[in-house]
Amino acid sequence: MAAAQKYAFVDSEYIRKNIPAFNTAQDQLNNLSEKWEKEVADGYAVVEQMYKSYQNEAILLSQDMKIKREEAIISKEKEMKELQNKYFGMEGELFKKREELVKPIQDEILRAIKTIAAEGSYAVIFDSAAGGNILFANPKFDISDQVLEKLGYKN
């Protein structure tokens, strides 16, 4: 006869929300993101204004001046796309900052979960947060508070 497997679940979102350092990191990331979004939006507003001025004055400009203005607009737009990518791209500043601030906390949570899994001889520990397709989970198998305790937080 096979031994019964032990299962449990955690709500990683609930765990993170109850860790002050995570909330502080999240606030820092949100502030940076807002600051950078404004900088990029302001830059694109300048591009838009340059384009409108160009459209209004095009009839008065020589061919040479038209080309210079078009090149300036294209250049400014390219600069803004590069800035946007620098901040928000796959390996951008926001990604790096998130890695720096949030990843150590998430690694710590994962280590605590693995320790609890080993100590409690759990076969599997599911995460009910982040769109996990768990349709029903009996609350008595939720070990989220146990994870928080293991991390030194009382709830």
Contact map, one row per residue, 1 for C-alpha under 8 A:
11100000000000000000000000000000000000000000000000000000000000000000000000000000000000000000000000000000000000000000000000000000000000000000000000000000000
11110000000000000000000000000000000000000000000000000000000000000000000000000000000000000000000000000000000000000000000000000000000000000000000000000000000
11111000000000000000000000000000000000000000000000000000000000000000000000000000000000000000000000000000000000000000000000000000000000000000000000000000000
01111100000000000000000000000000000000000000000000000000000000000000000000000000000000000000000000000000000000000000000000000000000000000000000000000000000
00111110000000000000000000000000000000000000000000000000000000000000000000000000000000000000000000000000000000000000000001100000000000000000000000000000000
00011111000000000000000000000000000000000000000000000000000000000000000000000000000000000000000000000000000000000000000011110000000000000000000000000000000
00001111100000000000000000000000000000000000000000000000000000000000000000000000000000000000000000000000000000000000000001111100000000000000100000000000000
00000111110000000000000000000000000000000000000000000000000000000000000000000000000000000000000000000000000000000000000001011100000000000000111000000000000
00000011111000000000000000000000000000000000000000000000000000000000000000000000000000000000000000000000000000000000000000001111000000001000111100000000000
00000001111100100000000000000000000000000000000000000000000000000000000000000000000000000000000000000000000000000000000000001111100000000000011100000000000
00000000111111100000000000000000000000000000000000000000000000000000000000000000000000000000000000000000000000000000000000000011100000000000010100000000000
00000000011111110000000000000000000000000000000000000000000000000000000000000000000000000000000000000000000000000000000000000011110000000000000100000000000
00000000001111111000000000000000000000000000000000000000000000000000000000000000000000000000000000000000000000000000000000000000110000000000000000000000000
00000000001111111100000000000000000000000000000000000000000000000000000000000000000000000000000000000000000000000000000000000000000000000000000100000000000
00000000011111111110000000000000000000000000000000000000000000000000000000000000000000000000000000000000000000000000000000000000000000000000000110110000000
00000000000111111110011000000000000000000000000000000000000000000000000000000000000000000000000000000000000000000000000000000000000000000000000000000000000
00000000000011111111011000000000000000000000000000000000000000000000000000000000000000000000000000000000000000000000000000000000000000000000000000000000000
00000000000001111111000000000000000000000000000000000000000000000000000000000000000000000000000000000000000000000000000000000000000000000000000000010000101
00000000000000111111111000000000000000000000000000000000000000000000000000000000000000000000000000000000000000000000000000000000000000000000000000010000100
00000000000000001111111100000000000000000000000000000000000000000000000000000000000000000000000000000000000000000000000000000000000000000000000000000000000
00000000000000000011111110000000000000000000000000000000000000000000000000000000000000000000000000000000100000000000000000000000000000000000000000000000000
00000000000000011011111111000000000000000000000000000000000000000000000000000000000000000000000000000100100000000000000000000000000000000000000000000000000
00000000000000011011111111100000000000000000000000000000000000000000000000000000000000000000000000000000000000000000000000000000000000000000000000000000000
00000000000000000001111111110000000000000000000000000000000000000000000000000000000000000000000000000000000000000000000000000000000000000000000000000000000
00000000000000000000111111111000000000000000000000000000000000000000000000000000000000000000000000001100000000000000000000000000000000000000000000000000000
00000000000000000000011111111100000000000000000000000000000000000000000000000000000000000000000000000100000000000000000000000000000000000000000000000000000
00000000000000000000001111111110000000000000000000000000000000000000000000000000000000000000000000000000000000000000000000000000000000000000000000000000000
00000000000000000000000111111111000000000000000000000000000000000000000000000000000000000000000000000000000000000000000000000000000000000000000000000000000
00000000000000000000000011111111100000000000000000000000000000000000000000000000000000000000010011000000000000000000000000000000000000000000000000000000000
00000000000000000000000001111111110000000000000000000000000000000000000000000000000000000000000000000000000000000000000000000000000000000000000000000000000
00000000000000000000000000111111111000000000000000000000000000000000000000000000000000000000000000000000000000000000000000000000000000000000000000000000000
00000000000000000000000000011111111100000000000000000000000000000000000000000000000000000000010000000000000000000000000000000000000000000000000000000000000
00000000000000000000000000001111111110000000000000000000000000000000000000000000000000000000010000000000000000000000000000000000000000000000000000000000000
00000000000000000000000000000111111111000000000000000000000000000000000000000000000000000000000000000000000000000000000000000000000000000000000000000000000
00000000000000000000000000000011111111100000000000000000000000000000000000000000000000000000000000000000000000000000000000000000000000000000000000000000000
00000000000000000000000000000001111111110000000000000000000000000000000000000000000000100000000000000000000000000000000000000000000000000000000000000000000
00000000000000000000000000000000111111111000000000000000000000000000000000000000000000000000000000000000000000000000000000000000000000000000000000000000000
00000000000000000000000000000000011111111100000000000000000000000000000000000000000000000000000000000000000000000000000000000000000000000000000000000000000
00000000000000000000000000000000001111111110000000000000000000000000000000000000000000000000000000000000000000000000000000000000000000000000000000000000000
00000000000000000000000000000000000111111111000000000000000000000000000000000001001100000000000000000000000000000000000000000000000000000000000000000000000
00000000000000000000000000000000000011111111100000000000000000000000000000000000000000000000000000000000000000000000000000000000000000000000000000000000000
00000000000000000000000000000000000001111111110000000000000000000000000000000000000000000000000000000000000000000000000000000000000000000000000000000000000
00000000000000000000000000000000000000111111111000000000000000000000000000000001000000000000000000000000000000000000000000000000000000000000000000000000000
00000000000000000000000000000000000000011111111100000000000000000000000000001001000000000000000000000000000000000000000000000000000000000000000000000000000
00000000000000000000000000000000000000001111111110000000000000000000000000000000000000000000000000000000000000000000000000000000000000000000000000000000000
00000000000000000000000000000000000000000111111111000000000000000000000000000000000000000000000000000000000000000000000000000000000000000000000000000000000
00000000000000000000000000000000000000000011111111100000000000000000000010011000000000000000000000000000000000000000000000000000000000000000000000000000000
00000000000000000000000000000000000000000001111111110000000000000000000000000000000000000000000000000000000000000000000000000000000000000000000000000000000
00000000000000000000000000000000000000000000111111111000000000000000000000000000000000000000000000000000000000000000000000000000000000000000000000000000000
00000000000000000000000000000000000000000000011111111100000000000000000010000000000000000000000000000000000000000000000000000000000000000000000000000000000
00000000000000000000000000000000000000000000001111111110000000000000000010000000000000000000000000000000000000000000000000000000000000000000000000000000000
00000000000000000000000000000000000000000000000111111111000000000000000000000000000000000000000000000000000000000000000000000000000000000000000000000000000
00000000000000000000000000000000000000000000000011111111100000000000000000000000000000000000000000000000000000000000000000000000000000000000000000000000000
00000000000000000000000000000000000000000000000001111111110000000100110000000000000000000000000000000000000000000000000000000000000000000000000000000000000
00000000000000000000000000000000000000000000000000111111110000000000000000000000000000000000000000000000000000000000000000000000000000000000000000000000000
00000000000000000000000000000000000000000000000000011111111000000000000000000000000000000000000000000000000000000000000000000000000000000000000000000000000
00000000000000000000000000000000000000000000000000001111111110000000000000000000000000000000000000000000000000000000000000000000000000000000000000000000000
00000000000000000000000000000000000000000000000000000111111110000100000000000000000000000000000000000000000000000000000000000000000000000000000000000000000
00000000000000000000000000000000000000000000000000000001111110000000000000000000000000000000000000000000000000000000000000000000000000000000000000000000000
00000000000000000000000000000000000000000000000000000000111111000000000000000000000000000000000000000000000000000000000000000000000000000000000000000000000
00000000000000000000000000000000000000000000000000000000111111111100000000000000000000000000000000000000000000000000000000000000000000000000000000000000000
00000000000000000000000000000000000000000000000000000000000111111100000000000000000000000000000000000000000000000000000000000000000000000000000000000000000
00000000000000000000000000000000000000000000000000000000000011111110000000000000000000000000000000000000000000000000000000000000000000000000000000000000000
00000000000000000000000000000000000000000000000000000000000011111111000000000000000000000000000000000000000000000000000000000000000000000000000000000000000
00000000000000000000000000000000000000000000000000000000000011111111100000000000000000000000000000000000000000000000000000000000000000000000000000000000000
00000000000000000000000000000000000000000000000000000100010011111111110000000000000000000000000000000000000000000000000000000000000000000000000000000000000
00000000000000000000000000000000000000000000000000000000000000111111111000000000000000000000000000000000000000000000000000000000000000000000000000000000000
00000000000000000000000000000000000000000000000000000000000000011111111100000000000000000000000000000000000000000000000000000000000000000000000000000000000
00000000000000000000000000000000000000000000000000000100000000001111111110000000000000000000000000000000000000000000000000000000000000000000000000000000000
00000000000000000000000000000000000000000000000000000100000000000111111111000000000000000000000000000000000000000000000000000000000000000000000000000000000
00000000000000000000000000000000000000000000000000000000000000000011111111100000000000000000000000000000000000000000000000000000000000000000000000000000000
00000000000000000000000000000000000000000000000000000000000000000001111111110000000000000000000000000000000000000000000000000000000000000000000000000000000
00000000000000000000000000000000000000000000001001100000000000000000111111111000000000000000000000000000000000000000000000000000000000000000000000000000000
00000000000000000000000000000000000000000000000000000000000000000000011111111100000000000000000000000000000000000000000000000000000000000000000000000000000
00000000000000000000000000000000000000000000000000000000000000000000001111111110000000000000000000000000000000000000000000000000000000000000000000000000000
00000000000000000000000000000000000000000000001000000000000000000000000111111111000000000000000000000000000000000000000000000000000000000000000000000000000
00000000000000000000000000000000000000000001001000000000000000000000000011111111100000000000000000000000000000000000000000000000000000000000000000000000000
00000000000000000000000000000000000000000000000000000000000000000000000001111111110000000000000000000000000000000000000000000000000000000000000000000000000
00000000000000000000000000000000000000000000000000000000000000000000000000111111111000000000000000000000000000000000000000000000000000000000000000000000000
00000000000000000000000000000000000000010011000000000000000000000000000000011111111100000000000000000000000000000000000000000000000000000000000000000000000
00000000000000000000000000000000000000000000000000000000000000000000000000001111111110000000000000000000000000000000000000000000000000000000000000000000000
00000000000000000000000000000000000000000000000000000000000000000000000000000111111111000000000000000000000000000000000000000000000000000000000000000000000
00000000000000000000000000000000000000010000000000000000000000000000000000000011111111100000000000000000000000000000000000000000000000000000000000000000000
00000000000000000000000000000000000000010000000000000000000000000000000000000001111111111000000000000000000000000000000000000000000000000000000000000000000
00000000000000000000000000000000000000000000000000000000000000000000000000000000111111111101000000000000000000000000000000000000000000000000000000000000000
00000000000000000000000000000000000000000000000000000000000000000000000000000000011111111011100000000000000000000000000000000000000000000000000000000000000
00000000000000000000000000000000000100000000000000000000000000000000000000000000001111111001110000000000000000000000000000000000000000000000000000000000000
00000000000000000000000000000000000000000000000000000000000000000000000000000000000111111111111000000000000000000000000000000000000000000000000000000000000
00000000000000000000000000000000000000000000000000000000000000000000000000000000000111111111101000000000000000000000000000000000000000000000000000000000000
00000000000000000000000000000000000000000000000000000000000000000000000000000000000010011111001000000000000000000000000000000000000000000000000000000000000
00000000000000000000000000000000000000000000000000000000000000000000000000000000000001011111101100000000000000000000000000000000000000000000000000000000000
00000000000000000000000000000000000000000000000000000000000000000000000000000000000011111111111100000000000000000000000000000000000000000000000000000000000
00000000000000000000000000000000000000000000000000000000000000000000000000000000000001111011111110000000000000000000000000000000000000000000000000000000000
00000000000000000000000000001001100000000000000000000000000000000000000000000000000000110001111111000000000000000000000000000000000000000000000000000000000
00000000000000000000000000000000000000000000000000000000000000000000000000000000000000011111111111100000000000000000000000000000000000000000000000000000000
00000000000000000000000000000000000000000000000000000000000000000000000000000000000000000011111111110000000000000000000000000000000000000000000000000000000
00000000000000000000000000001000000000000000000000000000000000000000000000000000000000000000111111111000000000000000000000000000000000000000000000000000000
00000000000000000000000000001000000000000000000000000000000000000000000000000000000000000000011111111110000000000000000000000000000000000000000000000000000
00000000000000000000000000000000000000000000000000000000000000000000000000000000000000000000001111111111000000000000000000000000000000000000000000000000000
00000000000000000000000000000000000000000000000000000000000000000000000000000000000000000000000111111111000000000000000000000000000000000000000000000000000
00000000000000000000000010000000000000000000000000000000000000000000000000000000000000000000000011111111100000000000000000000000000000000000000000000000000
00000000000000000000010011000000000000000000000000000000000000000000000000000000000000000000000001111111110000000000000000000000000000000000000000000000000
00000000000000000000000000000000000000000000000000000000000000000000000000000000000000000000000001111111111000000000000000000000000000000000000000000000000
00000000000000000000000000000000000000000000000000000000000000000000000000000000000000000000000000111111111100000000000000000000000000000000000000000000000
00000000000000000000110000000000000000000000000000000000000000000000000000000000000000000000000000001111111110000000000000000000000000000000000000000000000
00000000000000000000000000000000000000000000000000000000000000000000000000000000000000000000000000000111111111000000000000000000000000000000000000000000000
00000000000000000000000000000000000000000000000000000000000000000000000000000000000000000000000000000011111111100000000000000000000000000000000000000000000
00000000000000000000000000000000000000000000000000000000000000000000000000000000000000000000000000000001111111110000000000000000000000000000000000000010000
00000000000000000000000000000000000000000000000000000000000000000000000000000000000000000000000000000000111111111000000000000000000000000000000000100010000
00000000000000000000000000000000000000000000000000000000000000000000000000000000000000000000000000000000011111111100000000000000000000000000000000000000000
00000000000000000000000000000000000000000000000000000000000000000000000000000000000000000000000000000000001111111110000000000000000000000000000000000000000
00000000000000000000000000000000000000000000000000000000000000000000000000000000000000000000000000000000000111111111000000000000000000000000000000100110000
00000000000000000000000000000000000000000000000000000000000000000000000000000000000000000000000000000000000011111111100000000000000000000000000000100000000
00000000000000000000000000000000000000000000000000000000000000000000000000000000000000000000000000000000000001111111110000000000000000000000000000000000000
00000000000000000000000000000000000000000000000000000000000000000000000000000000000000000000000000000000000000111111111000000000000000000000000000000000000
00000000000000000000000000000000000000000000000000000000000000000000000000000000000000000000000000000000000000011111111100000000000000000000000000100000000
00000000000000000000000000000000000000000000000000000000000000000000000000000000000000000000000000000000000000001111111111111000000000000000000000000000000
00000000000000000000000000000000000000000000000000000000000000000000000000000000000000000000000000000000000000000111111111000000000000000000000000000000000
00000000000000000000000000000000000000000000000000000000000000000000000000000000000000000000000000000000000000000011111111000000000000000000000000000000000
00000000000000000000000000000000000000000000000000000000000000000000000000000000000000000000000000000000000000000001111111000000000000000000000000000000000
00000100000000000000000000000000000000000000000000000000000000000000000000000000000000000000000000000000000000000000111111100000000000000000000000000000000
00001111000000000000000000000000000000000000000000000000000000000000000000000000000000000000000000000000000000000000111111111000000000000000000000000000000
00001110000000000000000000000000000000000000000000000000000000000000000000000000000000000000000000000000000000000000100011111000000000000000000000000000000
00000111000000000000000000000000000000000000000000000000000000000000000000000000000000000000000000000000000000000000100001111100000000000000000000000000000
00000011110000000000000000000000000000000000000000000000000000000000000000000000000000000000000000000000000000000000100001111110000000000000000000000000000
00000011110000000000000000000000000000000000000000000000000000000000000000000000000000000000000000000000000000000000000000011111000000000000000000000000000
00000000111100000000000000000000000000000000000000000000000000000000000000000000000000000000000000000000000000000000000000001111110100000000000000000000000
00000000111100000000000000000000000000000000000000000000000000000000000000000000000000000000000000000000000000000000000000000111111111000000000000000000000
00000000011110000000000000000000000000000000000000000000000000000000000000000000000000000000000000000000000000000000000000000011111100000000000000000000000
00000000000110000000000000000000000000000000000000000000000000000000000000000000000000000000000000000000000000000000000000000011111100000000000000000000000
00000000000000000000000000000000000000000000000000000000000000000000000000000000000000000000000000000000000000000000000000000001111110000000000000000000000
00000000000000000000000000000000000000000000000000000000000000000000000000000000000000000000000000000000000000000000000000000011111111000000000000000000000
00000000000000000000000000000000000000000000000000000000000000000000000000000000000000000000000000000000000000000000000000000001001111100000000000000000000
00000000000000000000000000000000000000000000000000000000000000000000000000000000000000000000000000000000000000000000000000000001000111111000000000000000000
00000000000000000000000000000000000000000000000000000000000000000000000000000000000000000000000000000000000000000000000000000000000011111000000000000000000
00000000000000000000000000000000000000000000000000000000000000000000000000000000000000000000000000000000000000000000000000000000000001111100000000000000000
00000000100000000000000000000000000000000000000000000000000000000000000000000000000000000000000000000000000000000000000000000000000001111110110000000000000
00000000000000000000000000000000000000000000000000000000000000000000000000000000000000000000000000000000000000000000000000000000000000011111110000000000000
00000000000000000000000000000000000000000000000000000000000000000000000000000000000000000000000000000000000000000000000000000000000000001111110000000000000
00000000000000000000000000000000000000000000000000000000000000000000000000000000000000000000000000000000000000000000000000000000000000000111110000000000000
00000011100000000000000000000000000000000000000000000000000000000000000000000000000000000000000000000000000000000000000000000000000000001111111000000000000
00000001111000000000000000000000000000000000000000000000000000000000000000000000000000000000000000000000000000000000000000000000000000001111111110000000000
00000001110000000000000000000000000000000000000000000000000000000000000000000000000000000000000000000000000000000000000000000000000000000000111111100000000
00000000111101100000000000000000000000000000000000000000000000000000000000000000000000000000000000000000000000000000000000000000000000000000011111110000000
00000000000000100000000000000000000000000000000000000000000000000000000000000000000000000000000000000000000000000000000000000000000000000000011111111000011
00000000000000000000000000000000000000000000000000000000000000000000000000000000000000000000000000000000000000000000000000000000000000000000001111111100000
00000000000000100000000000000000000000000000000000000000000000000000000000000000000000000000000000000000000010011001000000000000000000000000001111111110000
00000000000000100110000000000000000000000000000000000000000000000000000000000000000000000000000000000000000000000000000000000000000000000000000111111111111
00000000000000000000000000000000000000000000000000000000000000000000000000000000000000000000000000000000000000000000000000000000000000000000000011111111111
00000000000000000000000000000000000000000000000000000000000000000000000000000000000000000000000000000000000000010000000000000000000000000000000001111111100
00000000000000000000000000000000000000000000000000000000000000000000000000000000000000000000000000000000000110010000000000000000000000000000000000111111100
00000000000000000000000000000000000000000000000000000000000000000000000000000000000000000000000000000000000000000000000000000000000000000000000000011111110
00000000000000000110000000000000000000000000000000000000000000000000000000000000000000000000000000000000000000000000000000000000000000000000000000011111111
00000000000000000000000000000000000000000000000000000000000000000000000000000000000000000000000000000000000000000000000000000000000000000000000010011001111
00000000000000000100000000000000000000000000000000000000000000000000000000000000000000000000000000000000000000000000000000000000000000000000000010011000111
